[in-house]
């Protein structure tokens, strides 16, 4: 993916995406697809007993690729919603 393409996609939403912790099933297609490596594994399991991932809002470029590749409906929302996403630390 070129920087020009990323910049053009980024302008579409303007805010970081959010992985909904208790909907994420740990498929991790988003991890390999993310051009800036802002998606990280969460510790332990979520409330439904699966692995889960979280997006670092400070490095997310708002490209939306994670949303496009995630096969789990509702696991990623196209806005910054920290109340829906556990963030370790």
N, C-alpha and C positions, 0 to 999 in steps of 0.2 A: 504494500500500500504506500502510495506516495504522500509526502507532506501536504501537497496541494489538495489531494483527495481528502485527507484527514481534516484539513482546515475547512473545506467546503461542507463536510458532514458535520463538523463541530458547530458550525454556525446555525444548524437546524434546531438544536435544543437549548444550548447555552448553560445547562445545569448538569451536574453529575447524575449518573444513574445509580440505582439502589438495588442490591440483592436482598430480597425479603428472606431473612434468616430462617424462618420456620416454614417456608415454602421450598427453598432450595433443597435439591436432592443430591447434591454433590457430583453431578454429571461432569462438570468442569470443562465443557466445550468452550466456555467463555475465557478461561485462563489462557489457552493457546491462541485464541483469536484476538485477544486484547493487544493492540499495537504498542501500548505503553506499560504493560505489566503492572497494572494497578489492582488486579484481583488476586486476593490471597486466601489461603485456607484458614478457616476458623478452628479454634481448638475444640476438641471433643465432638459431640454430636448435638444437633439441634433438638427441639422438643418432639419432632417426629422420628427421631432416631437415625438420621442420616448425616453424612458429612455435609459441610456447608462452606460457603465462600463469602467474602465481603469485598467491597470496592473501597479503595482509599480515595475519598472525595478530593483530596488535595492534589492527586496526580491524574485523576480521570480527565480525559479530554473531551468527554461528552460525544463520542463518535457514534455510539449506539450499536456497535458490532456485537457486544455481549447480548443485547436484546434480540438481535437477529439470529444468533446461533443457539441460544438456549432452547432446549426442547421441552422445558417444564413451564407450562402455562402459569403466568402470574409470579414467577420467581424473580423477575427483574422488572422494575418499574422505571419509566423514563423521566425521573425527577429525583432530586436529592431529598430522601425521606429518612433521616437518621433514626427516627423512632421505630422503623421497620427492620433495621439492620443492626445486628450486634457488631460492635467494632472492638476487637481485643485491645487491651491496654489501658 
